[in-house]
Amino acid sequence: GLVCSQGGCTTQCGGGTTQCGQACVDLKVDPSNCGKCGNACPGGQVCSSGQCALTCAQGLTKCGSFCVD
């Protein structure tokens, strides 16, 4: 009945986190639980403000849904 929150075991999540399974996560930035529990971002994407978004390597620019030089 306990969850892991900020490195400790507790009965509820704190600090703006949400319980997903046995862990407390921040749905705004967790790439495995982006926006809702179990919503994993595809490879090459990050979770930003609860939405999966393309991230480009240094030197590349996001153009639509692609990274270009």
Backbone torsions as a table, in degrees:
resi	resn	phi	psi	omega
1	GLY	NA	1.1	-179.2
2	LEU	-100.4	155.6	175.2
3	VAL	-125.7	158.1	178.0
4	CYS	-89.6	119.6	179.4
5	SER	-133.6	117.7	178.3
6	GLN	53.4	43.7	174.6
7	GLY	81.8	8.5	179.1
8	GLY	-138.7	162.7	178.3
9	CYS	-88.2	134.8	-177.9
10	THR	-150.0	168.4	179.7
11	THR	-89.4	-13.6	179.6
12	GLN	-148.5	159.5	-179.6
13	CYS	-83.9	147.7	178.5
14	GLY	-131.5	178.3	173.5
15	GLY	62.8	35.5	177.3
16	GLY	76.9	16.3	179.3
17	THR	-100.8	164.0	-178.0
18	THR	-124.5	143.2	178.2
19	GLN	-77.1	122.2	173.2
20	CYS	-125.6	105.3	-175.5
21	GLY	67.0	-123.8	-178.2
22	GLN	-99.0	9.2	-177.2
23	ALA	-128.4	155.9	173.9
24	CYS	-100.2	125.3	-175.8
25	VAL	-128.9	157.3	175.1
26	ASP	-95.1	105.2	-176.3
27	LEU	-63.8	-12.7	179.8
28	LYS	-80.1	-24.4	-174.3
29	VAL	-133.9	-5.3	-177.0
30	ASP	-80.3	113.3	-177.3
31	PRO	-66.9	-15.9	177.5
32	SER	-89.4	-19.0	-178.5
33	ASN	-140.1	64.8	-172.6
34	CYS	-88.3	108.5	179.6
35	GLY	86.1	-32.5	176.2
36	LYS	-157.7	159.0	180.0
37	CYS	-59.2	134.0	176.0
38	GLY	81.7	-0.2	179.2
39	ASN	-90.6	91.7	-177.7
40	ALA	-86.8	137.6	176.8
41	CYS	-75.5	142.4	176.6
42	PRO	-62.8	160.2	177.8
43	GLY	-54.6	139.8	-179.7
44	GLY	85.6	-0.2	178.8
45	GLN	-116.4	155.8	177.5
46	VAL	-120.2	163.6	176.9
47	CYS	-97.8	120.1	-179.0
48	SER	-133.2	119.2	-178.8
49	SER	55.2	36.8	176.3
50	GLY	78.7	13.6	179.5
51	GLN	-132.2	138.7	176.3
52	CYS	-72.3	135.2	-178.0
53	ALA	-140.9	146.5	178.0
54	LEU	-67.5	137.1	174.2
55	THR	-120.0	134.1	-176.9
56	CYS	-104.4	144.5	176.5
57	ALA	-66.2	159.5	-179.6
58	GLN	-56.3	135.2	179.5
59	GLY	93.5	-9.2	178.5
60	LEU	-110.6	154.9	-178.0
61	THR	-120.6	139.4	177.0
62	LYS	-73.7	125.6	178.6
63	CYS	-131.8	99.3	-173.8
64	GLY	68.8	-118.7	178.1
65	SER	-111.0	25.7	179.4
66	PHE	-130.4	157.2	172.0
67	CYS	-103.9	126.8	-177.1
68	VAL	-127.2	158.2	178.0
69	ASP	-91.7	NA	NA
